[in-house]
Amino acid sequence: MPRLEYSHKGMPGFLEGPEIEAILYEVGYLTAALYESIAPHRSGRLASSVAVDVEMDTPYKSATPRLVANVRVTAPYAAAHEYGHLTARTRRPVPGHHELNLALQGLAAS
């Protein structure tokens, strides 16, 4: 039986193709939907400010450019809500809620 050799030479073109772009959009919008279901809905601004974008980028320093999905929450207070902040008056820490991380964990579990 002949030995099968793996070659990654075709991967760069594959990671830039329309099939991967469609998959990344699907995963991005699924993550956004999970975030919208987890985020607080007092005003609805946080949950409705999720944006999904798929673009050519270099995901880490030594990588070649490839398609990546970015899921962003664009409300002005999104970072403070996600990661935590200090109160304005007493400077006491308010812990973050990490809903975007929970959405990614839910995506990984599905």
Residue pairs with C-beta under 8 A, 6 or more apart in sequence:
12 64
12 66
14 20
15 66
15 67
16 56
16 65
16 66
16 67
20 67
21 54
21 67
24 54
24 67
24 68
24 69
25 52
25 54
25 69
27 69
27 107
28 52
28 53
28 54
28 69
28 70
28 71
29 52
30 107
31 52
31 69
31 71
31 103
31 104
31 107
32 50
32 51
32 52
32 71
32 103
34 102
34 103
34 106
34 107
35 47
35 50
35 71
35 73
35 99
35 100
35 103
36 47
36 48
36 50
38 99
38 102
38 103
38 106
39 46
39 47
39 73
39 99
40 46
40 47
40 97
41 47
45 75
46 73
46 75
46 77
46 78
46 81
49 73
49 74
49 75
49 78
50 71
50 72
50 73
50 74
51 71
51 72
51 73
51 74
52 69
52 70
52 71
52 72
53 69
53 70
53 72
54 67
54 68
54 69
54 70
55 67
55 68
55 70
56 65
56 66
56 67
56 68
57 65
57 66
57 67
57 68
57 70
58 64
58 65
58 66
59 66
59 68
71 100
71 103
73 82
73 100
75 81
80 94
81 96
81 97
81 99
82 96
82 97
82 98
82 99
82 100
82 101
83 96
83 98
84 93
84 94
84 95
84 96
85 93
85 94
86 92
86 93
86 94
87 94
